[in-house]
Amino acid sequence: MIDWNRVAELRDEVGPEDFGEVVELFLEEVEGVLSRITGPEGSTALEQDMHFLKGSALSLGFQAFSAMCQDGERAAASGATDQVDIAAIATKYEASKAEFTGQMDSRFAAA
């Protein structure tokens, strides 16, 4: 679910001292968009929201979540917004986040 090689690359790019801040910003931004699209009003720009989520997820190695967002982006682009399973996308994000936060410290403890 997580591309740990991508996570290591990002950590090397930004530096270990700034990595936590980058992760925190990522999580806040993604959760803000997810909150909007899962809310009662939904999204008025679902294709753009899926594109943003896809790119953000790729940046931090959330591979499975990114793939779901890409599928959602494609569906929205073709006008099939009703085919975008927003609940499943939100669930995949939560599972990805749990795996990421649960393994992050142990994967980079010696680094």
N, CA, C and O atoms as a GROMACS GRO file, in nm:
protein
  444
    1MET      N    1   0.083  -0.119   0.000
    1MET     CA    2   0.000   0.000   0.000
    1MET      C    3   0.087   0.126   0.000
    1MET      O    4   0.051   0.227  -0.060
    2ILE      N    5   0.202   0.119   0.068
    2ILE     CA    6   0.295   0.233   0.074
    2ILE      C    7   0.420   0.199  -0.004
    2ILE      O    8   0.476   0.090   0.012
    3ASP      N    9   0.464   0.290  -0.087
    3ASP     CA   10   0.590   0.275  -0.160
    3ASP      C   11   0.699   0.334  -0.071
    3ASP      O   12   0.727   0.454  -0.076
    4TRP      N   13   0.761   0.248   0.010
    4TRP     CA   14   0.859   0.295   0.107
    4TRP      C   15   0.985   0.350   0.041
    4TRP      O   16   1.054   0.433   0.100
    5ASN      N   17   1.015   0.306  -0.081
    5ASN     CA   18   1.129   0.363  -0.153
    5ASN      C   19   1.102   0.510  -0.185
    5ASN      O   20   1.192   0.594  -0.175
    6ARG      N   21   0.978   0.541  -0.224
    6ARG     CA   22   0.941   0.681  -0.252
    6ARG      C   23   0.948   0.764  -0.125
    6ARG      O   24   0.992   0.878  -0.127
    7VAL      N   25   0.904   0.708  -0.015
    7VAL     CA   26   0.910   0.778   0.113
    7VAL      C   27   1.055   0.810   0.147
    7VAL      O   28   1.085   0.922   0.190
    8ALA      N   29   1.143   0.715   0.128
    8ALA     CA   30   1.285   0.737   0.157
    8ALA      C   31   1.344   0.843   0.065
    8ALA      O   32   1.423   0.926   0.109
    9GLU      N   33   1.304   0.842  -0.063
    9GLU     CA   34   1.350   0.945  -0.156
    9GLU      C   35   1.307   1.084  -0.111
    9GLU      O   36   1.386   1.177  -0.109
   10LEU      N   37   1.180   1.095  -0.074
   10LEU     CA   38   1.128   1.225  -0.029
   10LEU      C   39   1.201   1.270   0.097
   10LEU      O   40   1.238   1.387   0.110
   11ARG      N   41   1.222   1.178   0.187
   11ARG     CA   42   1.293   1.211   0.312
   11ARG      C   43   1.434   1.261   0.282
   11ARG      O   44   1.482   1.355   0.344
   12ASP      N   45   1.499   1.197   0.186
   12ASP     CA   46   1.633   1.241   0.146
   12ASP      C   47   1.629   1.377   0.077
   12ASP      O   48   1.718   1.460   0.098
   13GLU      N   49   1.525   1.401  -0.004
   13GLU     CA   50   1.511   1.528  -0.077
   13GLU      C   51   1.492   1.646   0.018
   13GLU      O   52   1.556   1.750   0.002
   14VAL      N   53   1.404   1.629   0.116
   14VAL     CA   54   1.373   1.742   0.206
   14VAL      C   55   1.461   1.744   0.330
   14VAL      O   56   1.470   1.846   0.398
   15GLY      N   57   1.524   1.632   0.359
   15GLY     CA   58   1.607   1.622   0.478
   15GLY      C   59   1.527   1.569   0.595
   15GLY      O   60   1.409   1.600   0.611
   16PRO      N   61   1.593   1.487   0.677
   16PRO     CA   62   1.523   1.428   0.792
   16PRO      C   63   1.464   1.530   0.887
   16PRO      O   64   1.360   1.506   0.948
   17GLU      N   65   1.530   1.644   0.900
   17GLU     CA   66   1.483   1.746   0.995
   17GLU      C   67   1.354   1.814   0.951
   17GLU      O   68   1.278   1.862   1.035
   18ASP      N   69   1.327   1.818   0.819
   18ASP     CA   70   1.205   1.882   0.768
   18ASP      C   71   1.099   1.782   0.726
   18ASP      O   72   0.986   1.820   0.693
   19PHE      N   73   1.134   1.655   0.727
   19PHE     CA   74   1.042   1.554   0.675
   19PHE      C   75   0.912   1.548   0.753
   19PHE      O   76   0.804   1.539   0.693
   20GLY      N   77   0.918   1.553   0.884
   20GLY     CA   78   0.797   1.549   0.966
   20GLY      C   79   0.701   1.662   0.933
   20GLY      O   80   0.580   1.642   0.931
   21GLU      N   81   0.756   1.779   0.906
   21GLU     CA   82   0.673   1.894   0.870
   21GLU      C   83   0.605   1.871   0.734
   21GLU      O   84   0.489   1.907   0.716
   22VAL      N   85   0.678   1.813   0.640
   22VAL     CA   86   0.623   1.784   0.508
   22VAL      C   87   0.509   1.682   0.521
   22VAL      O   88   0.404   1.699   0.459
   23VAL      N   89   0.530   1.580   0.600
   23VAL     CA   90   0.427   1.478   0.622
   23VAL      C   91   0.304   1.542   0.685
   23VAL      O   92   0.191   1.516   0.642
   24GLU      N   93   0.324   1.623   0.785
   24GLU     CA   94   0.211   1.688   0.853
   24GLU      C   95   0.131   1.775   0.756
   24GLU      O   96   0.008   1.772   0.758
   25LEU      N   97   0.200   1.851   0.672
   25LEU     CA   98   0.133   1.936   0.574
   25LEU      C   99   0.055   1.850   0.474
   25LEU      O  100  -0.059   1.883   0.440
   26PHE      N  101   0.116   1.743   0.428
   26PHE     CA  102   0.049   1.651   0.336
   26PHE      C  103  -0.081   1.599   0.397
   26PHE      O  104  -0.186   1.605   0.334
   27LEU      N  105  -0.072   1.549   0.518
   27LEU     CA  106  -0.190   1.491   0.582
   27LEU      C  107  -0.299   1.596   0.601
   27LEU      O  108  -0.417   1.567   0.578
   28GLU      N  109  -0.262   1.716   0.641
   28GLU     CA  110  -0.361   1.823   0.660
   28GLU      C  111  -0.431   1.857   0.529
   28GLU      O  112  -0.554   1.869   0.524
   29GLU      N  113  -0.354   1.872   0.422
   29GLU     CA  114  -0.412   1.910   0.293
   29GLU      C  115  -0.502   1.800   0.238
   29GLU      O  116  -0.613   1.827   0.191
   30VAL      N  117  -0.455   1.678   0.245
   30VAL     CA  118  -0.536   1.566   0.196
   30VAL      C  119  -0.664   1.552   0.277
   30VAL      O  120  -0.772   1.535   0.220
   31GLU      N  121  -0.653   1.561   0.408
   31GLU     CA  122  -0.772   1.548   0.492
   31GLU      C  123  -0.869   1.663   0.470
   31GLU      O  124  -0.990   1.644   0.483
   32GLY      N  125  -0.819   1.782   0.438
   32GLY     CA  126  -0.907   1.893   0.406
   32GLY      C  127  -0.989   1.867   0.281
   32GLY      O  128  -1.110   1.892   0.278
   33VAL      N  129  -0.924   1.815   0.177
   33VAL     CA  130  -0.995   1.783   0.053
   33VAL      C  131  -1.091   1.667   0.077
   33VAL      O  132  -1.205   1.671   0.030
   34LEU      N  133  -1.047   1.564   0.147
   34LEU     CA  134  -1.136   1.451   0.176
   34LEU      C  135  -1.258   1.495   0.257
   34LEU      O  136  -1.369   1.448   0.233
   35SER      N  137  -1.237   1.584   0.350
   35SER     CA  138  -1.348   1.634   0.431
   35SER      C  139  -1.450   1.705   0.342
   35SER      O  140  -1.571   1.690   0.360
   36ARG      N  141  -1.400   1.782   0.248
   36ARG     CA  142  -1.490   1.855   0.158
   36ARG      C  143  -1.568   1.758   0.068
   36ARG      O  144  -1.689   1.772   0.053
   37ILE      N  145  -1.498   1.662   0.008
   37ILE     CA  146  -1.567   1.576  -0.089
   37ILE      C  147  -1.655   1.470  -0.023
   37ILE      O  148  -1.746   1.417  -0.087
   38THR      N  149  -1.630   1.439   0.105
   38THR     CA  150  -1.716   1.344   0.174
   38THR      C  151  -1.827   1.414   0.252
   38THR      O  152  -1.914   1.349   0.309
   39GLY      N  153  -1.824   1.545   0.254
   39GLY     CA  154  -1.925   1.623   0.326
   39GLY      C  155  -2.058   1.622   0.254
   39GLY      O  156  -2.069   1.571   0.142
   40PRO      N  157  -2.158   1.678   0.318
   40PRO     CA  158  -2.293   1.676   0.261
   40PRO      C  159  -2.304   1.749   0.127
   40PRO      O  160  -2.388   1.714   0.044
   41GLU      N  161  -2.221   1.850   0.107
   41GLU     CA  162  -2.227   1.926  -0.018
   41GLU      C  163  -2.150   1.857  -0.130
   41GLU      O  164  -2.174   1.884  -0.248
   42GLY      N  165  -2.058   1.767  -0.095
   42GLY     CA  166  -1.977   1.701  -0.195
   42GLY      C  167  -1.878   1.797  -0.259
   42GLY      O  168  -1.846   1.902  -0.203
   43SER      N  169  -1.832   1.762  -0.374
   43SER     CA  170  -1.734   1.843  -0.445
   43SER      C  171  -1.795   1.898  -0.572
   43SER      O  172  -1.864   1.827  -0.645
   44THR      N  173  -1.769   2.024  -0.597
   44THR     CA  174  -1.812   2.084  -0.723
   44THR      C  175  -1.701   2.073  -0.827
   44THR      O  176  -1.721   2.108  -0.944
   45ALA      N  177  -1.586   2.026  -0.786
   45ALA     CA  178  -1.470   2.012  -0.875
   45ALA      C  179  -1.405   1.875  -0.850
   45ALA      O  180  -1.287   1.868  -0.817
   46LEU      N  181  -1.482   1.769  -0.865
   46LEU     CA  182  -1.435   1.636  -0.828
   46LEU      C  183  -1.312   1.593  -0.908
   46LEU      O  184  -1.220   1.534  -0.852
   47GLU      N  185  -1.309   1.622  -1.037
   47GLU     CA  186  -1.194   1.584  -1.118
   47GLU      C  187  -1.067   1.650  -1.065
   47GLU      O  188  -0.963   1.584  -1.052
   48GLN      N  189  -1.073   1.778  -1.034
   48GLN     CA  190  -0.957   1.850  -0.981
   48GLN      C  191  -0.919   1.800  -0.842
   48GLN      O  192  -0.801   1.789  -0.810
   49ASP      N  193  -1.018   1.771  -0.761
   49ASP     CA  194  -0.990   1.718  -0.627
   49ASP      C  195  -0.922   1.582  -0.635
   49ASP      O  196  -0.828   1.555  -0.561
   50MET      N  197  -0.969   1.496  -0.724
   50MET     CA  198  -0.907   1.364  -0.742
   50MET      C  199  -0.764   1.379  -0.795
   50MET      O  200  -0.674   1.305  -0.754
   51HIS      N  201  -0.744   1.474  -0.884
   51HIS     CA  202  -0.610   1.499  -0.938
   51HIS      C  203  -0.516   1.545  -0.826
   51HIS      O  204  -0.402   1.498  -0.817
   52PHE      N  205  -0.562   1.636  -0.744
   52PHE     CA  206  -0.481   1.683  -0.631
   52PHE      C  207  -0.447   1.569  -0.536
   52PHE      O  208  -0.332   1.553  -0.496
   53LEU      N  209  -0.547   1.490  -0.501
   53LEU     CA  210  -0.524   1.378  -0.409
   53LEU      C  211  -0.428   1.277  -0.469
   53LEU      O  212  -0.341   1.224  -0.400
   54LYS      N  213  -0.444   1.249  -0.598
   54LYS     CA  214  -0.355   1.154  -0.666
   54LYS      C  215  -0.211   1.201  -0.658
   54LYS      O  216  -0.122   1.124  -0.621
   55GLY      N  217  -0.186   1.326  -0.691
   55GLY     CA  218  -0.050   1.379  -0.690
   55GLY      C  219   0.008   1.384  -0.550
   55GLY      O  220   0.125   1.350  -0.530
   56SER      N  221  -0.070   1.425  -0.455
   56SER     CA  222  -0.023   1.431  -0.317
   56SER      C  223   0.012   1.291  -0.267
   56SER      O  224   0.114   1.271  -0.202
   57ALA      N  225  -0.073   1.197  -0.300
   57ALA     CA  226  -0.049   1.059  -0.256
   57ALA      C  227   0.078   1.002  -0.318
   57ALA      O  228   0.154   0.933  -0.250
   58LEU      N  229   0.100   1.030  -0.444
   58LEU     CA  230   0.222   0.982  -0.510
   58LEU      C  231   0.346   1.041  -0.445
   58LEU      O  232   0.447   0.973  -0.429
   59SER      N  233   0.337   1.168  -0.409
   59SER     CA  234   0.452   1.235  -0.348
   59SER      C  235   0.498   1.168  -0.221
   59SER      O  236   0.617   1.163  -0.192
   60LEU      N  237   0.404   1.115  -0.145
   60LEU     CA  238   0.438   1.055  -0.016
   60LEU      C  239   0.432   0.902  -0.018
   60LEU      O  240   0.439   0.837   0.086
   61GLY      N  241   0.418   0.845  -0.137
   61GLY     CA  242   0.425   0.699  -0.148
   61GLY      C  243   0.298   0.625  -0.116
   61GLY      O  244   0.301   0.503  -0.100
   62PHE      N  245   0.185   0.693  -0.107
   62PHE     CA  246   0.057   0.627  -0.081
   62PHE      C  247   0.006   0.570  -0.213
   62PHE      O  248  -0.087   0.623  -0.274
   63GLN      N  249   0.066   0.462  -0.256
   63GLN     CA  250   0.048   0.407  -0.389
   63GLN      C  251  -0.096   0.360  -0.417
   63GLN      O  252  -0.154   0.398  -0.519
   64ALA      N  253  -0.152   0.280  -0.331
   64ALA     CA  254  -0.287   0.228  -0.354
   64ALA      C  255  -0.391   0.340  -0.349
   64ALA      O  256  -0.485   0.340  -0.429
   65PHE      N  257  -0.375   0.432  -0.258
   65PHE     CA  258  -0.465   0.547  -0.248
   65PHE      C  259  -0.456   0.630  -0.376
   65PHE      O  260  -0.558   0.674  -0.429
   66SER      N  261  -0.335   0.652  -0.424
   66SER     CA  262  -0.314   0.729  -0.546
   66SER      C  263  -0.383   0.662  -0.664
   66SER      O  264  -0.445   0.730  -0.747
   67ALA      N  265  -0.372   0.531  -0.674
   67ALA     CA  266  -0.435   0.459  -0.785
   67ALA      C  267  -0.587   0.476  -0.783
   67ALA      O  268  -0.650   0.493  -0.887
   68MET      N  269  -0.645   0.471  -0.664
   68MET     CA  270  -0.790   0.490  -0.653
   68MET      C  271  -0.829   0.632  -0.694
   68MET      O  272  -0.931   0.652  -0.759
   69CYS      N  273  -0.747   0.728  -0.655
   69CYS     CA  274  -0.775   0.868  -0.692
   69CYS      C  275  -0.762   0.887  -0.843
   69CYS      O  276  -0.838   0.963  -0.903
   70GLN      N  277  -0.664   0.819  -0.903
   70GLN     CA  278  -0.649   0.827  -1.048
   70GLN      C  279  -0.773   0.772  -1.118
   70GLN      O  280  -0.822   0.831  -1.215
   71ASP      N  281  -0.823   0.660  -1.070
   71ASP     CA  282  -0.946   0.604  -1.127
   71ASP      C  283  -1.062   0.702  -1.110
   71ASP      O  284  -1.143   0.720  -1.202
   72GLY      N  285  -1.070   0.765  -0.993
   72GLY     CA  286  -1.174   0.864  -0.968
   72GLY      C  287  -1.160   0.985  -1.058
   72GLY      O  288  -1.259   1.038  -1.107
   73GLU      N  289  -1.037   1.028  -1.080
   73GLU     CA  290  -1.012   1.142  -1.168
   73GLU      C  291  -1.059   1.110  -1.310
   73GLU      O  292  -1.124   1.192  -1.375
   74ARG      N  293  -1.026   0.990  -1.358
   74ARG     CA  294  -1.066   0.949  -1.493
   74ARG      C  295  -1.218   0.943  -1.506
   74ARG      O  296  -1.275   0.989  -1.605
   75ALA      N  297  -1.282   0.886  -1.404
   75ALA     CA  298  -1.428   0.876  -1.408
   75ALA      C  299  -1.491   1.015  -1.410
   75ALA      O  300  -1.583   1.042  -1.487
   76ALA      N  301  -1.441   1.102  -1.325
   76ALA     CA  302  -1.496   1.238  -1.318
   76ALA      C  303  -1.472   1.313  -1.450
   76ALA      O  304  -1.557   1.388  -1.495
   77ALA      N  305  -1.355   1.291  -1.509
   77ALA     CA  306  -1.323   1.358  -1.636
   77ALA      C  307  -1.416   1.314  -1.747
   77ALA      O  308  -1.445   1.392  -1.839
   78SER      N  309  -1.464   1.191  -1.740
   78SER     CA  310  -1.556   1.141  -1.844
   78SER      C  311  -1.701   1.171  -1.810
   78SER      O  312  -1.792   1.130  -1.883
   79GLY      N  313  -1.724   1.243  -1.700
   79GLY     CA  314  -1.860   1.280  -1.663
   79GLY      C  315  -1.931   1.179  -1.574
   79GLY      O  316  -2.048   1.195  -1.543
   80ALA      N  317  -1.859   1.076  -1.535
   80ALA     CA  318  -1.921   0.970  -1.453
   80ALA      C  319  -1.889   0.991  -1.305
   80ALA      O  320  -1.839   0.901  -1.239
   81THR      N  321  -1.919   1.108  -1.255
   81THR     CA  322  -1.888   1.138  -1.115
   81THR      C  323  -1.961   1.044  -1.020
   81THR      O  324  -1.914   1.019  -0.909
   82ASP      N  325  -2.076   0.993  -1.062
   82ASP     CA  326  -2.150   0.899  -0.977
   82ASP      C  327  -2.079   0.764  -0.965
   82ASP      O  328  -2.115   0.684  -0.880
   83GLN      N  329  -1.980   0.739  -1.049
   83GLN     CA  330  -1.903   0.616  -1.044
   83GLN      C  331  -1.782   0.626  -0.952
   83GLN      O  332  -1.712   0.526  -0.929
   84VAL      N  333  -1.755   0.745  -0.899
   84VAL     CA  334  -1.642   0.766  -0.809
   84VAL      C  335  -1.684   0.724  -0.669
   84VAL      O  336  -1.773   0.785  -0.609
   85ASP      N  337  -1.621   0.621  -0.617
   85ASP     CA  338  -1.655   0.569  -0.485
   85ASP      C  339  -1.577   0.646  -0.379
   85ASP      O  340  -1.471   0.603  -0.334
   86ILE      N  341  -1.630   0.759  -0.341
   86ILE     CA  342  -1.561   0.849  -0.248
   86ILE      C  343  -1.542   0.783  -0.112
   86ILE      O  344  -1.438   0.802  -0.049
   87ALA      N  345  -1.639   0.708  -0.068
   87ALA     CA  346  -1.626   0.639   0.062
   87ALA      C  347  -1.510   0.541   0.060
   87ALA      O  348  -1.434   0.533   0.156
   88ALA      N  349  -1.496   0.466  -0.049
   88ALA     CA  350  -1.385   0.370  -0.060
   88ALA      C  351  -1.251   0.443  -0.067
   88ALA      O  352  -1.152   0.395  -0.012
   89ILE      N  353  -1.249   0.555  -0.134
   89ILE     CA  354  -1.126   0.634  -0.143
   89ILE      C  355  -1.087   0.685  -0.005
   89ILE      O  356  -0.970   0.678   0.034
   90ALA      N  357  -1.183   0.735   0.070
   90ALA     CA  358  -1.156   0.784   0.206
   90ALA      C  359  -1.110   0.669   0.296
   90ALA      O  360  -1.020   0.687   0.378
   91THR      N  361  -1.170   0.552   0.280
   91THR     CA  362  -1.130   0.436   0.359
   91THR      C  363  -0.988   0.394   0.326
   91THR      O  364  -0.910   0.359   0.416
   92LYS      N  365  -0.953   0.396   0.197
   92LYS     CA  366  -0.817   0.359   0.155
   92LYS      C  367  -0.715   0.459   0.210
   92LYS      O  368  -0.605   0.421   0.249
   93TYR      N  369  -0.753   0.586   0.214
   93TYR     CA  370  -0.663   0.686   0.273
   93TYR      C  371  -0.638   0.655   0.420
   93TYR      O  372  -0.523   0.657   0.465
   94GLU      N  373  -0.743   0.626   0.494
   94GLU     CA  374  -0.728   0.597   0.637
   94GLU      C  375  -0.640   0.474   0.659
   94GLU      O  376  -0.556   0.474   0.749
   95ALA      N  377  -0.659   0.371   0.577
   95ALA     CA  378  -0.577   0.250   0.589
   95ALA      C  379  -0.431   0.281   0.553
   95ALA      O  380  -0.339   0.231   0.618
   96SER      N  381  -0.411   0.361   0.451
   96SER     CA  382  -0.275   0.399   0.410
   96SER      C  383  -0.207   0.482   0.518
   96SER      O  384  -0.090   0.462   0.549
   97LYS      N  385  -0.282   0.575   0.573
   97LYS     CA  386  -0.228   0.660   0.680
   97LYS      C  387  -0.190   0.575   0.801
   97LYS      O  388  -0.086   0.597   0.862
   98ALA      N  389  -0.275   0.479   0.835
   98ALA     CA  390  -0.247   0.392   0.950
   98ALA      C  391  -0.120   0.311   0.927
   98ALA      O  392  -0.037   0.298   1.016
   99GLU      N  393  -0.106   0.256   0.807
   99GLU     CA  394   0.015   0.180   0.776
   99GLU      C  395   0.138   0.271   0.780
   99GLU      O  396   0.242   0.235   0.836
  100PHE      N  397   0.125   0.388   0.721
  100PHE     CA  398   0.236   0.484   0.716
  100PHE      C  399   0.280   0.525   0.856
  100PHE      O  400   0.398   0.516   0.890
  101THR      N  401   0.185   0.571   0.935
  101THR     CA  402   0.222   0.618   1.069
  101THR      C  403   0.265   0.504   1.160
  101THR      O  404   0.347   0.524   1.249
  102GLY      N  405   0.210   0.386   1.138
  102GLY     CA  406   0.246   0.272   1.220
  102GLY      C  407   0.385   0.218   1.194
  102GLY      O  408   0.446   0.158   1.282
  103GLN      N  409   0.434   0.238   1.072
  103GLN     CA  410   0.564   0.182   1.036
  103GLN      C  411   0.674   0.287   1.017
  103GLN      O  412   0.792   0.252   1.007
  104MET      N  413   0.638   0.411   1.013
  104MET     CA  414   0.734   0.517   0.982
  104MET      C  415   0.854   0.517   1.076
  104MET      O  416   0.968   0.514   1.030
  105ASP      N  417   0.828   0.520   1.204
  105ASP     CA  418   0.939   0.530   1.299
  105ASP      C  419   1.033   0.411   1.291
  105ASP      O  420   1.155   0.428   1.295
  106SER      N  421   0.979   0.292   1.280
  106SER     CA  422   1.064   0.174   1.276
  106SER      C  423   1.144   0.166   1.145
  106SER      O  424   1.257   0.117   1.145
  107ARG      N  425   1.089   0.213   1.036
  107ARG     CA  426   1.159   0.209   0.907
  107ARG      C  427   1.273   0.309   0.900
  107ARG      O  428   1.372   0.285   0.830
  108PHE      N  429   1.261   0.419   0.971
  108PHE     CA  430   1.363   0.523   0.961
  108PHE      C  431   1.434   0.550   1.095
  108PHE      O  432   1.502   0.652   1.110
  109ALA      N  433   1.420   0.460   1.190
  109ALA     CA  434   1.481   0.478   1.322
  109ALA      C  435   1.633   0.486   1.314
  109ALA      O  436   1.693   0.568   1.382
  110ALA      N  437   1.694   0.404   1.232
  110ALA     CA  438   1.841   0.401   1.224
  110ALA      C  439   1.893   0.501   1.122
  110ALA      O  440   2.014   0.526   1.116
  111ALA      N  441   1.805   0.559   1.045
  111ALA     CA  442   1.850   0.651   0.939
  111ALA      C  443   1.888   0.786   0.994
  111ALA      O  444   1.928   0.875   0.919
   0.00000   0.00000   0.00000
